[in-house]
Amino acid sequence: MKNKFILPLVVLGSSVFGQFNVSGQLENYANKPVLVKIFENAELKLIKNTKTDNNGNFSTNIPKEYNGFVRIDLPSGENISLLTDNKDLKFKTGIGQEMTSKLQIIEGNTQKEYNKVLTLQPLNEVQNQVFPYLMQIYKPTDEFYIAMVKEDKRINELKRNENFSGLITYINELNDLKQKAQNNRDTENIEAIVNHFVKDDERLEQSGIFNDLVFAYINGKLATAGNQDIEGNLIKATDEILAKTDIQTARGQNVLTTILNFVPEKEYSNFHKKYVDKVNGLTCKITDQLKKRVGLSISTQIGNKVPNITFEKAINGKKSLYDIKANQKLIVFWASWCPACQQEIPYIKEFYKDFKAKGGEIVAISLDYDEKAFNNAIKELPWYNYSDLLRWDSPIAAEFGINSTPTLLLIDKDNKLIKKFNHISELETSK
């Protein structure tokens, strides 16, 4: 069914709200951050930023019904994905390269079952990626071709013998379709993808495969187009899928968000303008992801008041961005791990001398994850410095639509946005 926006009936009971628990133990990872994420509208969403205890244990509640992958991220970049059918998950593992090899599922039958799928994955790749290529080279009467057909049947038999549950079977079907579409961009695979977009429930968004299928659909349409007008073919393919999924539903908007994300705006400006204008003209509810993608967030519009930033602990006696009074404020999004930021900081420090003397102030928001690295980096930075230590999962960065560092925003005394740019030289030359 289409993923429409509807107001659900209010019925009491935990089964309705679908709450379940995710808990784990990470060896040699005591008192450190863990990020628990789920897929919402086909994009990873941070559910909880928590910390392990002295023994590396953590626990988080998922407050909604969910049938898909839960991802456990460490701020250093390591992660594991675990499949659940709206039931509790409990696991134990190591960190680093041992995160996958040492994984033990203590509670969560769906992930235990999915582990069997993972053992079949190499055979699936041979079946979906190697065989189609080789079968184009050999004749059906060749001995090797006959052997491949026999092995293909054997792999299918192995899959059938496992007797997987509904969710596992569904995920397998999506993965098989994705692999087939990547290797054979014919109309049959394109139609199968469209059929999923039109008929499936929100398990499609929660599968972690949604974006891959959108990408496969667009590539398939371009490959089967009768001309070389790439932008025109992109528009035609996008119009076709939006007509079938309905841009006024969450499903249609999720499809459009994904397409806008991977089609380069610089190369295909007319394409982007067409759909940004289309979204701007919508009167229905729009997903947060699509709002952010097309710049409908209030924080990205010149002349509008930017959101307030509340500090977990007061900085120089100030509890938030709004508490800091100045003729103008420069908000700097940066990170200690960002080489471009390190190159920019000396120029910002030089700019700050005159800016401060004229009644201005700088508020630097770091997308760091390591508290020690952050504290070392700000020792000689004379302005207001803050980080929620969530890197790109920071809700502050999301609210301000930040997708690269450094990013600078100049706001006036009433906290209204004057200019958004990437280098301090852009502000100095515009004076």
ZAGUTI-415357 format. One record per residue (C-alpha): residue number from 1; x, y, z. Coordinates in nm, 2 decimals. Example, Ala and Ser with C-alpha at 12.3 -4.5 7.8 and 13.67 -1.06 7.14 Angstrom:
<recs>
  pos       x       y       z
    1    1.23   -0.45    0.78
    2    1.37   -0.11    0.71
</recs>
This chain:
<recs>
  pos       x       y       z
    1    0.00    0.00    0.00
    2    0.11    0.36   -0.04
    3    0.27    0.51    0.27
    4    0.02    0.79    0.32
    5    0.00    1.04    0.60
    6   -0.29    0.95    0.82
    7   -0.40    1.03    1.17
    8   -0.39    0.69    1.36
    9   -0.67    0.60    1.61
   10   -0.55    0.65    1.96
   11   -0.56    0.31    2.12
   12   -0.38    0.23    2.45
   13   -0.14   -0.06    2.47
   14    0.23   -0.12    2.41
   15    0.17   -0.35    2.11
   16    0.01   -0.05    1.93
   17    0.30    0.17    1.99
   18    0.54   -0.11    1.92
   19    0.80   -0.03    2.19
   20    1.09   -0.27    2.22
   21    1.44   -0.26    2.36
   22    1.78   -0.28    2.21
   23    2.06   -0.37    2.45
   24    2.42   -0.48    2.40
   25    2.76   -0.53    2.55
   26    3.07   -0.40    2.38
   27    3.40   -0.55    2.50
   28    3.67   -0.30    2.60
   29    3.44   -0.01    2.55
   30    3.35    0.12    2.89
   31    3.19    0.46    2.95
   32    3.19    0.56    2.59
   33    2.92    0.68    2.35
   34    2.69    0.46    2.14
   35    2.45    0.59    1.88
   36    2.13    0.38    1.82
   37    1.96    0.45    1.48
   38    1.67    0.33    1.28
   39    1.55    0.40    0.92
   40    1.28    0.66    0.90
   41    1.15    0.78    0.56
   42    1.44    0.57    0.42
   43    1.71    0.77    0.60
   44    1.89    0.68    0.92
   45    1.76    0.86    1.22
   46    1.93    0.89    1.56
   47    1.70    0.74    1.83
   48    1.94    0.77    2.12
   49    2.29    0.89    2.20
   50    2.37    0.68    2.51
   51    2.68    0.57    2.69
   52    2.81    0.23    2.80
   53    2.86    0.15    3.17
   54    3.18    0.03    3.33
   55    3.13   -0.31    3.17
   56    3.05   -0.18    2.82
   57    2.67   -0.24    2.85
   58    2.40   -0.01    2.71
   59    2.02   -0.02    2.67
   60    1.78    0.19    2.46
   61    1.41    0.18    2.40
   62    1.27    0.21    2.04
   63    0.94    0.40    2.09
   64    0.76    0.30    1.78
   65    0.66   -0.01    1.58
   66    0.95   -0.10    1.36
   67    1.03   -0.39    1.13
   68    1.37   -0.34    0.98
   69    1.74   -0.28    1.06
   70    1.86   -0.11    1.38
   71    2.21    0.03    1.34
   72    2.45    0.06    1.62
   73    2.71    0.33    1.55
   74    3.03    0.42    1.73
   75    3.13    0.78    1.68
   76    3.46    0.66    1.54
   77    3.27    0.52    1.24
   78    3.24    0.15    1.32
   79    2.88    0.00    1.31
   80    2.67   -0.31    1.29
   81    2.32   -0.35    1.16
   82    2.07   -0.59    1.33
   83    1.73   -0.70    1.20
   84    1.42   -0.70    1.42
   85    1.05   -0.77    1.37
   86    0.95   -0.52    1.64
   87    1.09   -0.74    1.92
   88    1.37   -0.70    2.17
   89    1.73   -0.73    2.06
   90    2.02   -0.82    2.28
   91    2.37   -0.88    2.17
   92    2.74   -0.90    2.26
   93    3.04   -0.81    2.05
   94    3.38   -0.66    2.03
   95    3.49   -0.33    1.87
   96    3.70   -0.24    1.56
   97    3.74   -0.54    1.32
   98    3.59   -0.77    1.58
   99    3.25   -0.59    1.57
  100    3.12   -0.84    1.31
  101    3.34   -1.15    1.38
  102    3.26   -1.15    1.75
  103    2.89   -1.08    1.72
  104    2.67   -1.30    1.94
  105    2.29   -1.26    1.94
  106    2.15   -1.33    2.28
  107    1.79   -1.23    2.21
  108    1.63   -1.16    1.88
  109    1.52   -1.46    1.67
  110    1.50   -1.25    1.35
  111    1.86   -1.15    1.36
  112    1.96   -1.51    1.44
  113    1.77   -1.62    1.14
  114    1.92   -1.34    0.93
  115    2.27   -1.47    1.02
  116    2.18   -1.78    0.81
  117    2.10   -1.55    0.52
  118    2.45   -1.39    0.56
  119    2.61   -1.73    0.52
  120    2.43   -1.77    0.19
  121    2.52   -1.42    0.07
  122    2.84   -1.52   -0.13
  123    2.62   -1.77   -0.32
  124    2.36   -1.50   -0.38
  125    2.63   -1.28   -0.53
  126    2.75   -1.55   -0.76
  127    2.40   -1.63   -0.86
  128    2.30   -1.26   -0.93
  129    2.62   -1.10   -1.04
  130    2.85   -1.37   -1.19
  131    2.62   -1.61   -1.36
  132    2.43   -1.35   -1.57
  133    2.76   -1.22   -1.71
  134    2.91   -1.57   -1.78
  135    2.59   -1.70   -1.94
  136    2.62   -1.43   -2.20
  137    2.96   -1.57   -2.30
  138    2.88   -1.94   -2.31
  139    2.62   -2.13   -2.52
  140    2.33   -2.31   -2.35
  141    2.47   -2.64   -2.49
  142    2.82   -2.58   -2.34
  143    2.91   -2.80   -2.04
  144    3.00   -2.50   -1.82
  145    2.67   -2.33   -1.90
  146    2.48   -2.65   -1.80
  147    2.68   -2.66   -1.48
  148    2.59   -2.30   -1.40
  149    2.22   -2.38   -1.45
  150    2.25   -2.67   -1.22
  151    2.43   -2.46   -0.95
  152    2.16   -2.19   -0.98
  153    1.89   -2.45   -0.91
  154    2.10   -2.58   -0.61
  155    2.13   -2.23   -0.46
  156    1.75   -2.17   -0.50
  157    1.69   -2.50   -0.33
  158    1.91   -2.40   -0.03
  159    1.71   -2.08    0.01
  160    1.38   -2.27    0.00
  161    1.49   -2.53    0.25
  162    1.57   -2.26    0.51
  163    1.20   -2.17    0.53
  164    1.26   -1.81    0.63
  165    1.01   -1.59    0.82
  166    0.81   -1.32    0.64
  167    1.04   -1.03    0.72
  168    1.35   -1.23    0.62
  169    1.19   -1.35    0.30
  170    1.09   -0.99    0.22
  171    1.45   -0.85    0.28
  172    1.59   -1.14    0.07
  173    1.35   -1.05   -0.21
  174    1.46   -0.68   -0.21
  175    1.83   -0.77   -0.20
  176    1.79   -1.02   -0.49
  177    1.60   -0.75   -0.69
  178    1.87   -0.49   -0.62
  179    2.14   -0.72   -0.74
  180    1.95   -0.83   -1.05
  181    1.88   -0.46   -1.14
  182    2.24   -0.37   -1.10
  183    2.35   -0.63   -1.35
  184    2.05   -0.63   -1.59
  185    1.88   -0.30   -1.64
  186    1.58   -0.44   -1.83
  187    1.22   -0.34   -1.82
  188    1.12   -0.64   -1.61
  189    1.34   -0.54   -1.32
  190    1.23   -0.18   -1.35
  191    0.87   -0.28   -1.33
  192    0.94   -0.50   -1.03
  193    1.10   -0.21   -0.85
  194    0.81    0.02   -0.93
  195    0.57   -0.25   -0.80
  196    0.75   -0.24   -0.46
  197    0.73    0.14   -0.45
  198    0.36    0.13   -0.52
  199    0.24   -0.16   -0.31
  200    0.48   -0.21   -0.01
  201    0.42   -0.08    0.34
  202    0.68    0.11    0.54
  203    0.90   -0.20    0.58
  204    1.05   -0.08    0.24
  205    1.18    0.24    0.40
  206    1.30    0.04    0.71
  207    1.49   -0.22    0.50
  208    1.80   -0.01    0.43
  209    1.76   -0.10    0.06
  210    1.51    0.18   -0.04
  211    1.78    0.42   -0.17
  212    1.95    0.14   -0.37
  213    1.63    0.05   -0.54
  214    1.56    0.42   -0.63
  215    1.91    0.44   -0.78
  216    1.86    0.11   -0.97
  217    1.53    0.24   -1.11
  218    1.68    0.57   -1.24
  219    1.98    0.39   -1.38
  220    1.75    0.13   -1.55
  221    1.54    0.40   -1.70
  222    1.84    0.59   -1.83
  223    1.99    0.27   -1.98
  224    1.67    0.19   -2.16
  225    1.60    0.54   -2.29
  226    1.60    0.59   -2.66
  227    1.82    0.91   -2.67
  228    2.11    1.07   -2.50
  229    1.93    1.36   -2.34
  230    2.02    1.27   -1.98
  231    1.85    1.56   -1.80
  232    1.54    1.51   -2.01
  233    1.54    1.14   -1.94
  234    1.59    1.21   -1.57
  235    1.28    1.43   -1.57
  236    1.07    1.18   -1.76
  237    1.17    0.89   -1.52
  238    1.11    1.10   -1.21
  239    0.77    1.22   -1.34
  240    0.67    0.86   -1.41
  241    0.76    0.73   -1.06
  242    0.60    1.03   -0.89
  243    0.28    0.98   -1.08
  244    0.27    0.62   -0.95
  245    0.38    0.68   -0.59
  246    0.21    1.02   -0.55
  247    0.42    1.31   -0.44
  248    0.15    1.40   -0.18
  249    0.23    1.08    0.02
  250    0.54    1.00    0.23
  251    0.64    0.73   -0.02
  252    0.64    0.97   -0.32
  253    0.83    1.23   -0.12
  254    1.09    0.97    0.00
  255    1.15    0.87   -0.37
  256    1.19    1.23   -0.47
  257    1.43    1.31   -0.18
  258    1.65    1.01   -0.27
  259    1.66    1.12   -0.64
  260    1.75    1.48   -0.55
  261    2.03    1.35   -0.32
  262    2.21    1.16   -0.59
  263    2.15    1.37   -0.90
  264    2.42    1.64   -0.90
  265    2.27    1.99   -0.89
  266    2.55    2.17   -1.07
  267    2.53    1.94   -1.37
  268    2.14    1.92   -1.38
  269    2.02    2.26   -1.25
  270    1.70    2.26   -1.45
  271    1.61    1.92   -1.31
  272    1.65    2.04   -0.95
  273    1.47    2.37   -1.01
  274    1.17    2.18   -1.15
  275    1.12    1.96   -0.85
  276    1.22    2.22   -0.59
  277    0.95    2.45   -0.74
  278    0.71    2.15   -0.74
  279    0.77    2.09   -0.37
  280    0.74    2.46   -0.29
  281    0.39    2.45   -0.44
  282    0.27    2.16   -0.23
  283   -0.01    2.22    0.03
  284    0.01    1.88    0.19
  285    0.23    1.77    0.48
  286    0.60    1.74    0.37
  287    0.85    1.51    0.53
  288    1.14    1.67    0.72
  289    1.39    1.50    0.49
  290    1.24    1.66    0.18
  291    1.20    2.00    0.35
  292    1.57    1.99    0.44
  293    1.67    1.88    0.09
  294    1.49    2.16   -0.10
  295    1.57    2.43    0.16
  296    1.23    2.48    0.31
  297    1.37    2.48    0.66
  298    1.33    2.82    0.81
  299    1.69    2.83    0.91
  300    1.81    2.82    0.55
  301    1.61    3.13    0.43
  302    1.76    3.47    0.43
  303    1.58    3.71    0.66
  304    1.42    3.44    0.88
  305    1.51    3.39    1.24
  306    1.74    3.09    1.29
  307    1.66    2.82    1.55
  308    1.80    2.87    1.90
  309    2.09    2.65    2.01
  310    2.06    2.54    2.38
  311    2.39    2.45    2.54
  312    2.40    2.15    2.77
  313    2.61    2.35    3.01
  314    2.64    2.73    3.03
  315    2.93    2.88    2.83
  316    3.07    3.19    2.98
  317    2.74    3.23    3.17
  318    2.53    3.19    2.85
  319    2.28    2.91    2.82
  320    2.19    2.94    2.45
  321    2.26    3.12    2.12
  322    1.98    3.37    2.19
  323    2.14    3.45    2.53
  324    2.45    3.59    2.36
  325    2.38    3.95    2.27
  326    2.57    4.12    1.99
  327    2.53    4.35    1.69
  328    2.59    4.05    1.47
  329    2.68    3.69    1.54
  330    2.88    3.45    1.32
  331    2.79    3.09    1.36
  332    3.07    2.86    1.25
  333    3.01    2.49    1.19
  334    3.34    2.31    1.20
  335    3.52    2.01    1.35
  336    3.86    1.93    1.49
  337    3.90    1.64    1.24
  338    3.82    1.86    0.94
  339    4.14    1.96    0.74
  340    3.95    2.24    0.56
  341    3.84    2.38    0.90
  342    4.19    2.38    1.03
  343    4.30    2.59    0.73
  344    4.01    2.83    0.78
  345    4.05    2.88    1.16
  346    4.35    3.12    1.14
  347    4.16    3.35    0.90
  348    3.86    3.34    1.13
  349    4.08    3.43    1.43
  350    4.22    3.73    1.24
  351    3.87    3.84    1.13
  352    3.74    3.81    1.49
  353    3.97    4.09    1.62
  354    3.79    4.36    1.43
  355    3.45    4.18    1.44
  356    3.46    4.17    1.82
  357    3.57    4.53    1.85
  358    3.26    4.64    1.64
  359    3.02    4.45    1.87
  360    3.01    4.12    1.69
  361    3.05    3.77    1.84
  362    3.13    3.42    1.71
  363    2.96    3.10    1.82
  364    3.14    2.79    1.69
  365    2.95    2.46    1.68
  366    3.18    2.17    1.64
  367    3.07    1.84    1.48
  368    3.32    1.65    1.69
  369    3.27    1.31    1.86
  370    3.58    1.28    2.08
  371    3.55    1.51    2.38
  372    3.93    1.52    2.44
  373    4.00    1.62    2.08
  374    3.73    1.89    2.10
  375    3.87    2.03    2.42
  376    4.23    2.04    2.29
  377    4.11    2.21    1.97
  378    3.93    2.50    2.14
  379    4.20    2.59    2.39
  380    4.32    2.89    2.19
  381    3.98    2.98    2.03
  382    3.86    3.30    2.20
  383    3.49    3.28    2.12
  384    3.19    3.07    2.23
  385    3.26    2.70    2.16
  386    3.01    2.42    2.18
  387    2.97    2.06    2.07
  388    2.71    1.79    2.14
  389    2.97    1.54    2.03
  390    2.74    1.37    1.78
  391    2.93    1.45    1.46
  392    2.69    1.44    1.16
  393    2.41    1.30    1.39
  394    2.39    1.63    1.57
  395    2.03    1.76    1.57
  396    2.18    2.11    1.56
  397    2.35    2.04    1.22
  398    2.02    1.88    1.10
  399    1.81    2.18    1.20
  400    2.04    2.42    1.03
  401    2.07    2.21    0.72
  402    2.45    2.17    0.75
  403    2.60    1.91    0.51
  404    2.96    2.03    0.49
  405    3.23    2.19    0.71
  406    3.32    2.46    0.74
  407    2.99    2.64    0.70
  408    2.94    2.99    0.83
  409    2.61    3.18    0.90
  410    2.60    3.55    0.97
  411    2.30    3.66    1.18
  412    2.19    4.00    1.31
  413    2.11    4.11    1.66
  414    1.76    3.96    1.63
  415    1.90    3.63    1.52
  416    1.78    3.66    1.16
  417    1.99    3.51    0.89
  418    2.19    3.76    0.68
  419    2.42    3.53    0.48
  420    2.53    3.16    0.46
  421    2.88    3.08    0.31
  422    3.18    2.86    0.35
  423    3.49    3.08    0.38
  424    3.54    3.39    0.59
  425    3.69    3.56    0.28
  426    3.34    3.56    0.13
  427    3.22    3.78    0.41
  428    3.51    4.02    0.41
  429    3.49    4.08    0.03
  430    3.12    4.15    0.05
  431    3.16    4.44    0.29
</recs>
